[in-house]
Amino acid sequence: MTEPRTKVADLWFEDGNLVIAAQSRLFRVHKGVISLHAAVMKDMLSVPQPAEQENLEGVPLVTLPDDECDMEHFLRAMYFPQTFLMIPSSGAWLRELLTDTSERATPLSFDVLLGVLRLSHKYDAPILRTHALRHLAAVVAGRKYGNLLQPPSVDLPVRTHESLAPLKALISFAREVHALWLLPHLLYWASHYPAQQLAVPQTWKGRQCQLSTIDLVACFAGYQHTIVGDPDIAPFKSDPCEVDDCLCNRLSPTHYKGHNRFLESPFTHSWVLVRESNDGMRCYGMRESAYRKWKGKMWAQIPAAYDLPSWDELKSMLCADLNMSAEDVDYFGFFGHWHRGHGIPVACY
C-alpha cells in the first residue's frame, strides 16, 4: 500500500512549475529557483522528459530518493535563507550536544544543518554548502576557524556512552561531505572513549550513528600514537623531581592523580598550565616548557597518526570549503569574515 503524501504548506507555491516528492512529502517549487542554486538538479531538469511523465495538479512530478526531512530543510534554506543565517558563536554548541540528549532546540537545529549540508553536497549547491560548512566549523571550533588546525583548547565536559553518539554522527558526516579538516579534533576526542563503546552502533536524533572501519582504526591508531606509543609523553609521566623541598614531592598523590587526568586528555590538560596551583614547585618552568614542546610535536604528527592528509593539505581544503583566504582562516571566524566586508554567504537569495 502506497503511503499517502502530504503537501508541505510553506513550500507549496501555487505558481510553482515543479513538484518534488521525497518519501511522504510534496514540495511545489520553481524550476528556475532550484536550477539557480543546485547544479546537479539543473542538469536533471534539463533532460527532456517523456510524454508520460507523472504529473500532479498539471505540474511535472519528480520523485527523489532523499530523506524527506533533509529535502525540506534543503528547500527551505533556498527559499527562506533567514532561517539558515543564525550561527553558534562558540564551541559551546558542541558541548551542549554532548551533554544534552533531549530534543531541546539549539541555535540552529543539528538536523537542519545536516540536511542542508548533505543535499547541498549531493546536488552541488555551492553557496549553501559553503555556509553549512561554516556552521559546522563554528560548532567544532567556535569563532576562529583556524582553531581547527590547532590543538584543542578545552576538553569535552563528559565522556558517557550517550555523549559519544553526536561525535560518531559528526565524524561520519565529515567523511560523507569530504570535510576532512574537521576530523583531527573529532577523532582525537572520540579516541579517548573505550574501544567497546566506539565499535557499537548508536541511535541519535532518530538516526543510526556508527563509525566506519576506517574511523575505528584511526581512533585506535591515534590513541596508540598519542598516549601509548610516544616515549616523550610527558612532563607528568615521570616521578616527582628530586629536589627535596619542591612542593611536587610533598604532593605526590596529587601529582599522580594529575598524571592520570593528563593521560585521559593530554592536549587539554589545564592543570599543568595553571601557575597558581604550582607555587613552590621549582620544577614548574621546566615541566611547563617540556609540556608545550611535547604538545607541539605531537599535534604536528596528528594527521599521520589518524591517517589524514598533511596539515598543509587540510588547511587548503578548509580554505576552499569555506571560501576564505588562509589569512581569514588564521585570524577570523564567521563574524570576523562578515565584518571585513566579504558579505553574508546567502545574501544573494
N, C-alpha and C positions, 0 to 999 in steps of 0.2 A: 504494500500500500504506500503510495506516494505521500510524503509529509507535506501538509499544507504550507504554502508560502505566505509570508507577511510583508506588506509594504512598510518600509522604514519612513515614517512620516516626514521628517525634516530632510530626507534625501530622496524624496519623491517629487520631482518638479514636473508640473503639468505640461510645460513646453519642452521637456526633455525628449531627445530623439534616440535614446538607447536605454534598454532595461538590462541591468546586470543582476544575475541571480547567483547567490553564494549560499549554499545549503538551503535554509528555510527563509532567507531574507531576500527582498527585492528592492532594488535601487533604480529609480528613473533619473537618468543623468543626461549630460550633454556630451556628444562625441568630441566637440571642439575643446571643452574643458579637460576631458580625460586625455585627449591627444596632446594637449599643451604641456601636461605635467609628466606623463608616463610614456616613454619612447616605445617600449615593447607593446603597450596597449595600442598606441598609434599604429604600429605595424600590423597588429592583429585586425584592427578596424579597417585598414586599407585594403585588405584582401577581399576580392569580390565574393559576396555571399550567394549561396544557392537560392533559387526561387522559392524553394520550400522551407526556407529558414523559419524557425519558430518565432511567433510574434505574441505580444501581449498588449491589448488595447491599441492595436495598429502600429506598435513600435517594435523594432527588432529586439529579440531577447537573446542575450549571450549568457550562458551558464559557465561559471568559472569554478575551479576545484578548490578554491581557498576557503579558509575558515571564515564563517560569516561575521564574527566579531572583528577579525583582522580587517576584512573588507570594509566594514562600517567605519572603523577608525581611520582607515586609509582615505576613503572618500570624504569623510568629514574634515580631515586635515586639508584636503584640497579646497573644499567649499567654504569652510569656516576656519581659516588659519588662526584666528584669535584664540581658538581652543587649544592650539598647539604651541603658543608662544611662551607660556609660563615655563620657567626652568628652575630647578632647585639651585640654590646659591652655594651649597657646600656639600661635602660628603655625608652630612647628617642624614640625607635621604637613604643612603645605603645602610647606614647603621640602623635606621628606622625599619627598613625592610627586614633586617636580620633579627630584630628584637620583637617585632610585632607581626604575628602571623594572622591577624584579623584582616578583614576586608576594608579597614579604615582607609579613606582616600589619602593619597599623597599629593604633593603639589601638582604632579601630573601622573595620572594612573599608569602603573607599570604595564598594564595590558594595552593601553593606548600607545605607549612608546614602542612596545614590541610589535604591535600590529602594524603601525605606520612604518617602522624600520624594515620589518620583514617584507612587506609588499613593495615598498619603495626600492628595496634592493632587488627584488624579483622582477619588477616591471620597469626598472630603470627610470625612476623619478628622482633625478639628482638633487633638486632643491630640498625636497622632503627628506631624502636620505641624509644629506649633509646636516640638516637641522636636527633630525632624530639622533644622529651620532653625537652631535654636540650635547644634546640632552643626556645621552648615555655616558659620555665622558665626564659631564658635570656630576652625575650620580657617583661615579667612582673616585674622581679626583678633586671635586669642588671647583672653586672659581678659576684655578690656574691649571690649564690643560697640561702644561709641562710637568706637573706633578706625576703624571702617568709614566714619565721616564725616569723618575727619581725613586729612591727607597720610600716605602710607606712611612708617613709621619705619625700615624695613630694606628692602634691595633683595633681589631673588631671587639665590640663590647662583650659578646658572649660567644661560646662555642658549644652549641647544643645541636642535636640532630636536626631539629626544626630549622635552626638558623643556617644550616648548610644548603637547604633546598634553593633559596634565592641565588646563592653562589653557583650552584650547579646550573641553574637557569641562565645566569649571566655568561658563564663560561661557554655553554653550548651555543648560546645566541651569538656571542662574539665570533665563534667559529663559523656559524651559519652565514653571517653577513661579512665575513672576512675582515673583521676589525681586530686583527691580531695584536695591535698595540694596547688593547685592554687586558691582555692575558697575563703579563708579568705580575701585576698586583693580584688579579683574581686567582691565578694558580698558586701564588705564594700563600695567600690566605687559606685557600682550600687545602693545601698540602699539610697544614697543621692539624687537620681533623683526623681521627682514627681511620685506618685503612678500611675497616669493615663498613664504616659509615659512607665513605667515598664510593664504595662499589655498589651499594644498593640503590635502586630507583626510588624516587620520592614523588609525591604529588604536591604541587604548589600552585595556588590560584586556579585550580581545576586542570592543570596541565602536568604531564609527567616530566620529571626532571631526572636525567641520568647522564653521567659523564661517559663520553666515548672512551674506547680503549686507548686512543692517543692521549687524551687528557688524564686518564688514570695513570698511565705510565709516566706522563710528565710530572704529575703530583708526587709520585713515589720517587722518581729520579731527582726532582728538585729538592725534596726534603733530605734525601740522602746526601746531596751535594752541599746544602747549606748547613745542615745540623749535624750530620754524622760523619761525612767524609772529609771535612776540612780540618787539617791539623792545627790551623791557627784560629779555631772558632772563638777563641776568646779570652778577653781580659778577665772574665769571671770563672773560667773553667779551672784555673789553677788554684792551689791552696792560697790562703791569705798570705800577704807578704811577710818577709822575715824580720821586719822592723818591730822590735819588742813592744814599743808603746804606741804602735799605729792602731787606730780605732778598729780597723777591719779585723785585726786579730781578736780583739775583745768582743766583736760582734759576729764571730764566725758562724753561729747558727743562722743569723740573719743573712750573712754572706751566702750561705749555701741555698737558702730559700730564694734569694735574689738570683742565684745562678740557675735554679730550676725555672724561674719565670723567664729568664733570659733565653733558655733553650726552647721555651714554648713559643717565643716570638722575638727572635734576635734583632730584627731591623727596627722594631718599635719599642725596645726595652728602655723606657724612660728613666728608670731608677739610676742607671749608670750616668745619666746626663744631669741629674739634679744635684747641683753643688751643695745646696743647703743640707742635704742628708749625708754629706760626706765630710763635714767639718772634722778635722782631726785625722783624716786619712792622708798620710804623707804620700801614699802611692796613687792618690786620686788622679793627678795630672797624667801620670804615666799610663794608667789604665784607660782613662778617657781618650788619650791620644791613640792608644793601641786599638780601642774600640772603633773610633772613627776611621782609622786606616783599614781595619778589617771590613767594616761595613761598606766602604767604597770599593774595596777589592771584590767582595762577594757580589755586590749589586752589578758590577761590570760583567760578572760571569753568569748572571741570571738567565739571559736569553739562551745561552748554550745549555745551561742546566735544565731548562724546560723545553728544549728542542724548538726554539723560536728563532726567527731571523735576528740579525745583529741589531744593536741599538740604533745604528745609523739607518738601517732599513726600516725599523719600526717607526723612527721619527719621520722618515719620508712618507710612510703610509699614513701616519697620523696627520701630517700637514695636508696630504692630498685628500683624505677623507673629510677633514673639517674645513677644507678650502681656506687654509690660513697659511701665512708665511711662517718660517721657522722662528723668526723674531717674535711674532704674536703668540705662538705656542709656548715659547720660553717665558714670556713676561705677562701674558694676559690669558684670561679665560673668556667666557661668553660676554660678560659685562664689559671687560676692557676692550674687547674686539668691537662691541657695539658702540661704545663711546668714542672710539677713534674714527668713527665715521664710515665704517665699512657697511653699515646698514644691517637691517634685520633680514635673515636669510629668506623669510617668506613674505617680504614686503611687496613682492610683485603680484600677489594674488589679488 
